Amino acid sequence: MLNSCSFIGNLGADPSVRHTKDGKPVVNLSLAVSEKWRGKDGEQKESTEWVRIVVWNEKLGEVCQKYLKKGSKIYVS
């Protein structure tokens, strides 16, 4: 079986970096994924879900640190 998730959203904060005991970076991201729709009454509604993302890959973590900031729109799969 395969489980797969894809998200498009905006970062709620700058990437947070910490390091493992052997010095490898681990990057944490907080992604806001919003959905908009019209209710039965015709009123515009919006719901936001927060997705926590942890980047363990060293090279990808470096890219996140260098290019991403609060408000950046990203796609994660």
Helices and strands as residue ranges (DSSP letters): E 7-11, E 16-19, E 25-38, E 44-55, H 58-67, E 73-76
